[in-house]
């Protein structure tokens, strides 16, 4: 992608005009080009360019596009440090103000660079920072498949990869994009190995807390397979996660009674935990039995009689369990429930169901063939 700038003048003249313009706006910069070449000119221009950020949006964008067009013709090995300097100016300049302009300028730079240029990741990280500061993460690309491709294209080191994913995760959390954030965190934790999993303790801890806190997340068994999470075995946070994966409400209540301060220190709401564990307990009961009496629900979910029906209705709204209330016989009739864990037993059940459907369809097909021949 080309970036619009000055037309029909040499790079040296373009740099000279930029110097003159910045000088006229009060920047401490010489109007004479540097003797060391274009990259030194750009270093001086970028250092002084923040004075133009007070101008009208159109003027700022024109000047920045001119700087970007010069930056893009430099050798790749000289681009990165200058790109970092320019991005730092745009991220920090008048922080909190004119975010749409700063996003546009960074976007122009990002899309103007070749896709495989490693320095592009610096621009992307800056885009994330600015977008997060103004809750505008939806205006930049965050699709996990695309991010994976960029990480591969830019040939990032494992440290830079982790930094990018962590930055993106935090931005998505801040912008209330919990589902996308969870995918990014799982990607981050999944990139650790047995050798360096211990280094991800903070990320693993944060991942668990965020998942438990999210009111729309009800399945957690995939977290237990992540190496950094497995490294937390024996700690309270891992014990709590295990309860949410496969335990009942009674197990959580006992845990809370013994570790109230720990739950509070995580910033988790006990009331929300109780509601979520009631739903998870119901899901487990619904998998095991297609009919559950009101009395059993009251006992297992620690509800008073008048709250049972309202709770079941709320549970159905989550689409994690499908059932009907039989008020006459005071029971719940289950038609379907999501499995809280999906292991070998569940795969076998799925295989058996699919095999049964296949046999039934074969019988139907044979019946239709026999009818067509008569």
PyMOL commands that set and color helices and strands:
alter all, ss='L'
color gray80, all
select helices_A, chain A and resi 11-24+38-54+57-71+76-92+99-112+120-133+137-139+144-153+158-174+178-190+197-213+221-225+227-230+236-246+249-258+260-265+270-288+294-301+305-317+344-373
alter helices_A, ss='H'
color red, helices_A
select strands_A, chain A and resi 291-293+321-326+331-337
alter strands_A, ss='S'
color yellow, strands_A
deselect
rebuild
show_as cartoon
